[in-house]
Amino acid sequence: MKNFEFYNPTRIVFGSGKVAELSRLVPADARVLVLYGGASAQKTGTLDEVKAALGDRAVLEFGGIEANPTYETLMRAVAQVRQEKIDFLLAVGGGSVIDGTKFVAAAANFDGEPWDILLKGGSQVTQALPFGTVLTLPATGSEMNSGAVVTRKATRTKLPFMSALVFPQFSVLDPTKTYTLPPQQIANGIVDAFVHTLEQYLTYPVQGLAQDRFAEGLLQTLVEIAPKALAEIPDYDSRANLMWSASLALNGLIGAGVPQDWATHMIGHELTALYGIDHARTLAIVLPPLLNVQRETKRAKLLQYAERVWAITDGSDAQRIDQVIERTRQFFESLGIKTRLSDYGLGPDAVDAVVAQLEAHDMTRLGEHQDVSPAVSRAILMAAL
């Protein structure tokens, strides 16, 4: 196992009716900016519930954060924070709203050009406004980690940043807030959590036995609950397990002391930035061919994944690896998520465009071995057609 330092200060307040706990979680004298996405927060009553819990505090709103939060929109929020002297942020939504709120928290008092936060990956962040979250869409794990991804619309650039200063102080996780989500968003959440787990698990063995078993348990849980989580009539236990699994998939625990990949995410980010494909769907497109192209460097863990998660034990090593890659693809397809570029109307020209963007953004040495070069990325994308 590798040396590591694990730190996660986020308080999780989990369960039905827990939005009311905002009354004790947010400082009584705070000037609060509530950030959210579209009209759903208002239509479902969640926004009114949040404001009721905040009571007599000074509360302002900022809506319109996109499904892939843009720098342009978030800078308007930064301007509002500065003008209104906001000292506490509250994200109400899914991972995109929370990611956007993290950027606003870091940029509000940033000494310099805020875009540098993204260009430098967060290394220049020295302070951030405190914030909390009310999670309404389980997927990204942003409610319990210190990372975010933001897109600059003008240049179609999607970049991540991380800073220990943008851990949420708290996150309220009420599974009933997922009841109004369309099946597409639940499916996206399952895939996002599943691939987050695989990015930290499907690398190479380092005797991180607990981390492996934790990861395998999350993967099995997601497979088990998927049918009920997608059912027309919401099932509380399935939604609760999805919500908690998504948080655990990317709160730092299963990735502590083990190598991590993230090439699927970096390639997927470019597909989203260029073509607007949902983030989770880009992961479902990229992951299966990536596993095939990288099957030799991932051989031991692919075989472990095949046996422990999917009970695939028959056949040669090569046959079992073939089976588990196809089983993974079939799982995504069973959720109603297409896994080929052609399913989204994209062909070889898109491959050229994505590889060019990877090169422009210095994403030229990806993966746990830093061996996913632009040529390897091209091979992955060509296999995804």
C-alpha positions as CSV (number, residue, x, y, z in Angstrom):
1,M,0.0,0.0,0.0
2,K,1.2,3.5,-0.8
3,N,1.8,6.2,1.8
4,F,-1.2,8.5,2.2
5,E,-2.9,11.3,4.1
6,F,-6.6,11.1,4.5
7,Y,-8.6,14.1,5.5
8,N,-12.4,14.7,5.2
9,P,-14.0,17.3,7.4
10,T,-17.5,17.3,5.8
11,R,-20.4,16.6,8.2
12,I,-23.0,14.4,6.7
13,V,-26.6,14.9,7.9
14,F,-28.5,12.0,6.3
15,G,-32.2,11.1,6.1
16,S,-35.7,12.2,5.4
17,G,-36.7,15.6,6.7
18,K,-33.1,16.6,7.4
19,V,-33.3,19.9,5.5
20,A,-34.7,21.4,8.6
21,E,-31.3,20.9,10.2
22,L,-30.1,23.9,8.3
23,S,-31.4,26.0,11.1
24,R,-28.5,24.8,13.3
25,L,-25.9,24.1,10.6
26,V,-25.7,27.6,9.1
27,P,-24.3,30.4,11.4
28,A,-27.2,32.4,12.8
29,D,-25.6,35.7,11.7
30,A,-24.7,34.6,8.2
31,R,-25.4,36.5,5.0
32,V,-26.3,33.5,2.8
33,L,-26.3,33.1,-0.9
34,V,-28.4,30.0,-2.0
35,L,-27.1,28.7,-5.3
36,Y,-29.1,26.3,-7.5
37,G,-29.7,25.2,-11.0
38,G,-32.9,25.4,-13.0
39,A,-36.6,25.7,-12.0
40,S,-36.8,22.2,-10.4
41,A,-35.6,23.5,-7.1
42,Q,-38.5,25.9,-7.0
43,K,-41.1,23.6,-8.5
44,T,-40.4,20.7,-6.1
45,G,-40.6,23.0,-3.1
46,T,-37.1,22.3,-2.0
47,L,-36.0,25.9,-2.3
48,D,-39.0,27.1,-0.1
49,E,-38.1,24.3,2.4
50,V,-34.5,25.6,2.5
51,K,-35.5,29.2,3.0
52,A,-37.9,28.2,5.8
53,A,-35.1,26.4,7.6
54,L,-32.8,29.4,7.3
55,G,-35.4,31.5,9.1
56,D,-34.5,35.1,9.7
57,R,-31.1,35.0,8.2
58,A,-30.3,37.4,5.3
59,V,-30.8,35.1,2.3
60,L,-30.2,35.9,-1.4
61,E,-30.5,33.6,-4.4
62,F,-28.5,32.8,-7.5
63,G,-30.1,30.4,-10.0
64,G,-29.2,29.2,-13.4
65,I,-26.1,27.1,-12.8
66,E,-25.9,24.7,-15.7
67,A,-25.6,21.0,-15.8
68,N,-22.0,21.6,-16.6
69,P,-21.3,24.8,-14.7
70,T,-19.7,27.5,-16.8
71,Y,-17.1,30.0,-15.8
72,E,-19.2,32.7,-17.3
73,T,-22.2,32.0,-15.2
74,L,-20.2,31.4,-12.0
75,M,-18.4,34.7,-12.3
76,R,-21.8,36.5,-12.2
77,A,-22.3,34.7,-8.9
78,V,-18.9,35.8,-7.7
79,A,-19.9,39.4,-8.5
80,Q,-23.1,39.0,-6.5
81,V,-21.1,37.6,-3.5
82,R,-18.8,40.6,-3.6
83,Q,-21.5,43.2,-4.1
84,E,-23.8,41.8,-1.4
85,K,-21.0,41.0,1.1
86,I,-22.0,37.4,1.3
87,D,-20.2,35.3,3.9
88,F,-21.8,31.9,3.5
89,L,-22.8,29.9,0.5
90,L,-25.4,27.1,0.3
91,A,-25.6,24.8,-2.8
92,V,-29.0,23.3,-3.4
93,G,-28.8,20.7,-6.2
94,G,-26.6,18.0,-7.7
95,G,-22.9,17.8,-8.4
96,S,-22.8,20.6,-11.0
97,V,-24.4,23.2,-8.5
98,I,-22.0,22.0,-5.8
99,D,-19.0,22.2,-8.1
100,G,-20.0,25.6,-9.2
101,T,-20.4,26.7,-5.6
102,K,-16.9,25.5,-4.8
103,F,-15.5,27.7,-7.5
104,V,-17.5,30.7,-6.3
105,A,-16.2,30.0,-2.8
106,A,-12.6,29.9,-4.0
107,A,-13.0,32.8,-6.5
108,A,-14.9,35.3,-4.3
109,N,-11.7,36.6,-2.5
110,F,-9.1,35.3,-5.0
111,D,-6.2,37.6,-5.5
112,G,-5.7,37.4,-9.2
113,E,-7.6,36.2,-12.3
114,P,-10.1,33.6,-11.2
115,W,-9.6,31.4,-14.3
116,D,-6.1,30.7,-12.9
117,I,-7.8,28.6,-10.2
118,L,-8.7,26.1,-13.0
119,L,-5.5,26.5,-15.0
120,K,-3.4,25.8,-11.9
121,G,-5.7,23.0,-10.6
122,G,-6.5,24.8,-7.4
123,S,-2.9,25.1,-6.2
124,Q,-3.1,28.9,-5.8
125,V,-6.3,28.9,-3.6
126,T,-5.4,30.3,-0.2
127,Q,-8.9,31.0,1.2
128,A,-12.5,30.2,0.4
129,L,-15.9,31.2,1.7
130,P,-17.5,28.6,3.9
131,F,-20.4,26.7,2.4
132,G,-22.7,23.8,2.8
133,T,-24.9,21.7,0.5
134,V,-28.3,20.2,0.2
135,L,-27.9,17.3,-2.3
136,T,-30.8,16.6,-4.7
137,L,-29.1,14.4,-7.2
138,P,-26.7,11.6,-6.2
139,A,-23.9,11.1,-8.6
140,T,-20.6,13.0,-8.4
141,G,-19.7,12.8,-4.7
142,S,-19.0,16.5,-4.8
143,E,-21.0,16.9,-1.6
144,M,-18.2,15.1,0.3
145,N,-15.0,16.0,-1.4
146,S,-12.7,18.9,-2.3
147,G,-12.8,18.7,-6.1
148,A,-14.8,20.5,-8.8
149,V,-15.0,20.8,-12.6
150,V,-15.8,24.0,-14.5
151,T,-16.3,24.7,-18.2
152,R,-15.3,27.9,-19.9
153,K,-18.0,28.2,-22.6
154,A,-16.1,30.7,-24.7
155,T,-13.2,28.3,-25.3
156,R,-15.0,24.9,-24.7
157,T,-12.5,24.2,-22.0
158,K,-13.5,21.9,-19.1
159,L,-11.0,21.7,-16.3
160,P,-10.9,20.3,-12.7
161,F,-9.5,21.9,-9.6
162,M,-9.0,20.6,-6.1
163,S,-8.3,22.3,-2.7
164,A,-8.7,21.3,0.9
165,L,-10.3,24.7,1.4
166,V,-13.4,23.7,-0.6
167,F,-14.6,20.8,1.3
168,P,-18.3,21.5,2.2
169,Q,-18.7,22.2,5.9
170,F,-21.8,20.0,5.8
171,S,-24.0,18.2,3.4
172,V,-27.6,17.4,3.9
173,L,-28.5,14.1,2.2
174,D,-32.3,13.5,2.0
175,P,-33.1,10.5,-0.3
176,T,-36.7,11.8,-0.8
177,K,-35.2,14.8,-2.7
178,T,-34.5,12.3,-5.5
179,Y,-38.1,11.3,-6.0
180,T,-38.8,13.9,-8.6
181,L,-35.8,13.1,-10.8
182,P,-36.3,11.7,-14.2
183,P,-35.0,8.2,-14.9
184,Q,-32.2,9.6,-17.1
185,Q,-30.7,11.5,-14.2
186,I,-30.9,8.5,-11.8
187,A,-29.2,6.3,-14.5
188,N,-26.5,9.0,-14.9
189,G,-25.9,9.0,-11.1
190,I,-25.5,5.2,-11.0
191,V,-23.0,5.3,-13.9
192,D,-21.1,8.2,-12.4
193,A,-20.7,6.5,-9.0
194,F,-19.8,3.2,-10.7
195,V,-17.0,4.7,-12.8
196,H,-15.7,6.9,-9.9
197,T,-15.2,3.7,-8.0
198,L,-13.6,1.9,-11.0
199,E,-11.2,4.8,-11.6
200,Q,-9.7,4.1,-8.2
201,Y,-10.0,0.4,-8.2
202,L,-9.1,-0.9,-11.7
203,T,-5.4,0.0,-11.8
204,Y,-2.8,-2.5,-10.4
205,P,-2.5,-4.3,-7.0
206,V,-0.7,-2.6,-4.1
207,Q,-2.1,-4.8,-1.3
208,G,-4.7,-2.2,-0.4
209,L,-7.0,-5.0,0.8
210,A,-9.6,-2.9,2.6
211,Q,-9.8,-0.4,-0.2
212,D,-10.4,-3.1,-2.7
213,R,-13.1,-4.7,-0.7
214,F,-14.8,-1.3,0.0
215,A,-14.7,-0.6,-3.7
216,E,-16.0,-4.0,-4.7
217,G,-18.8,-3.6,-2.2
218,L,-19.8,-0.3,-3.7
219,L,-19.8,-1.7,-7.2
220,Q,-22.0,-4.7,-6.1
221,T,-24.3,-2.4,-4.3
222,L,-24.8,-0.2,-7.3
223,V,-25.5,-3.2,-9.5
224,E,-27.9,-4.6,-7.0
225,I,-30.0,-1.5,-6.4
226,A,-30.1,-0.2,-10.0
227,P,-33.4,-1.8,-11.0
228,K,-35.3,-0.5,-8.0
229,A,-33.6,2.8,-8.1
230,L,-34.9,3.2,-11.7
231,A,-38.4,2.0,-10.9
232,E,-41.3,4.3,-11.7
233,I,-42.4,4.4,-8.0
234,P,-39.4,5.6,-5.9
235,D,-38.1,3.2,-3.4
236,Y,-36.6,4.9,-0.3
237,D,-34.0,2.2,0.5
238,S,-32.7,2.0,-3.0
239,R,-32.4,5.8,-3.3
240,A,-30.8,6.0,0.1
241,N,-28.2,3.4,-0.8
242,L,-27.5,5.2,-4.1
243,M,-27.1,8.5,-2.4
244,W,-24.7,7.2,0.2
245,S,-22.8,5.0,-2.3
246,A,-22.2,8.0,-4.6
247,S,-20.8,9.9,-1.7
248,L,-18.5,7.0,-0.6
249,A,-17.3,6.5,-4.1
250,L,-15.5,9.8,-4.2
251,N,-14.9,11.0,-0.6
252,G,-11.3,9.9,-0.7
253,L,-11.7,6.8,1.3
254,I,-11.4,4.1,-1.3
255,G,-8.6,6.0,-3.1
256,A,-6.4,6.4,-0.1
257,G,-3.1,4.5,-0.5
258,V,-3.9,3.1,-3.9
259,P,-3.0,4.2,-7.5
260,Q,-5.8,6.0,-9.4
261,D,-6.5,6.3,-13.1
262,W,-8.9,9.1,-14.2
263,A,-8.1,8.8,-17.9
264,T,-11.8,8.0,-18.6
265,H,-12.8,11.2,-16.9
266,M,-10.3,13.4,-18.7
267,I,-11.3,12.1,-22.1
268,G,-14.9,12.2,-21.2
269,H,-14.6,15.9,-20.1
270,E,-13.6,16.8,-23.7
271,L,-16.6,15.0,-25.1
272,T,-18.9,17.0,-22.8
273,A,-17.1,20.3,-23.5
274,L,-17.3,19.8,-27.3
275,Y,-20.6,18.1,-27.8
276,G,-22.6,18.6,-24.6
277,I,-23.0,14.9,-23.9
278,D,-24.0,14.2,-20.3
279,H,-20.9,13.6,-18.1
280,A,-22.0,10.1,-17.0
281,R,-22.7,9.1,-20.6
282,T,-19.2,10.1,-21.8
283,L,-17.9,7.8,-19.1
284,A,-20.0,4.9,-20.4
285,I,-18.7,5.6,-23.9
286,V,-15.0,5.8,-22.9
287,L,-14.6,3.2,-20.2
288,P,-15.2,-0.1,-22.0
289,P,-12.7,0.6,-24.9
290,L,-10.2,2.1,-22.4
291,L,-10.3,-1.1,-20.4
292,N,-9.7,-3.1,-23.6
293,V,-6.8,-1.0,-24.8
294,Q,-5.2,-1.0,-21.4
295,R,-6.0,-4.7,-20.6
296,E,-2.4,-5.7,-20.2
297,T,-1.5,-3.0,-17.6
298,K,-4.7,-3.7,-15.8
299,R,-4.7,-7.5,-16.2
300,A,-4.6,-8.5,-12.5
301,K,-7.2,-6.1,-11.3
302,L,-9.5,-6.8,-14.3
303,L,-9.4,-10.5,-13.4
304,Q,-10.1,-9.6,-9.7
305,Y,-13.0,-7.4,-10.8
306,A,-14.4,-10.1,-13.0
307,E,-14.3,-12.7,-10.2
308,R,-15.3,-10.6,-7.2
309,V,-17.9,-8.3,-8.7
310,W,-19.4,-10.3,-11.6
311,A,-18.6,-13.9,-10.5
312,I,-16.8,-14.6,-13.8
313,T,-14.5,-17.5,-13.2
314,D,-14.6,-19.7,-16.3
315,G,-12.3,-19.4,-19.3
316,S,-8.8,-18.2,-19.9
317,D,-7.5,-14.9,-18.6
318,A,-8.2,-13.3,-21.9
319,Q,-11.7,-14.7,-22.1
320,R,-12.6,-13.5,-18.6
321,I,-11.3,-10.0,-19.4
322,D,-13.4,-10.0,-22.6
323,Q,-16.4,-11.1,-20.6
324,V,-16.1,-8.5,-17.8
325,I,-15.5,-5.6,-20.2
326,E,-18.7,-6.7,-22.1
327,R,-20.6,-7.2,-18.9
328,T,-19.7,-3.7,-17.8
329,R,-20.9,-2.3,-21.1
330,Q,-24.1,-4.3,-20.8
331,F,-24.7,-2.9,-17.3
332,F,-24.6,0.6,-18.7
333,E,-26.9,-0.3,-21.6
334,S,-29.3,-1.9,-19.1
335,L,-29.7,1.5,-17.5
336,G,-30.7,3.0,-20.8
337,I,-27.3,4.6,-21.4
338,K,-25.8,4.2,-24.9
339,T,-22.1,3.3,-25.0
340,R,-20.9,4.2,-28.6
341,L,-20.0,7.5,-30.1
342,S,-22.1,6.6,-33.1
343,D,-25.2,6.5,-30.7
344,Y,-24.7,10.2,-30.2
345,G,-24.2,11.0,-33.9
346,L,-20.4,11.3,-33.7
347,G,-17.8,9.8,-36.0
348,P,-14.1,9.9,-36.7
349,D,-14.1,13.8,-36.9
350,A,-15.0,13.8,-33.2
351,V,-12.1,11.6,-32.4
352,D,-9.8,14.1,-34.1
353,A,-11.4,17.0,-32.2
354,V,-11.2,15.3,-28.8
355,V,-7.5,14.4,-29.2
356,A,-6.7,17.9,-30.3
357,Q,-8.4,19.2,-27.2
358,L,-6.5,16.8,-25.0
359,E,-3.3,18.0,-26.5
360,A,-4.3,21.6,-26.1
361,H,-5.0,21.1,-22.4
362,D,-1.8,19.1,-21.8
363,M,-3.7,15.9,-21.1
364,T,-1.0,13.9,-22.8
365,R,0.2,11.5,-20.0
366,L,-3.0,10.1,-18.4
367,G,-3.7,7.0,-16.4
368,E,-2.2,5.4,-13.4
369,H,1.1,4.8,-15.3
370,Q,0.9,8.1,-17.3
371,D,1.0,6.0,-20.4
372,V,-2.2,7.2,-22.0
373,S,-0.7,9.4,-24.7
374,P,-2.7,11.2,-27.4
375,A,-2.1,8.1,-29.6
376,V,-3.6,5.8,-27.0
377,S,-6.5,8.2,-26.4
378,R,-7.1,8.1,-30.2
379,A,-7.1,4.3,-30.1
380,I,-9.6,4.3,-27.3
381,L,-11.9,6.7,-29.1
382,M,-11.7,4.9,-32.4
383,A,-12.7,1.7,-30.6
384,A,-15.7,3.7,-29.1
385,L,-17.2,4.5,-32.5
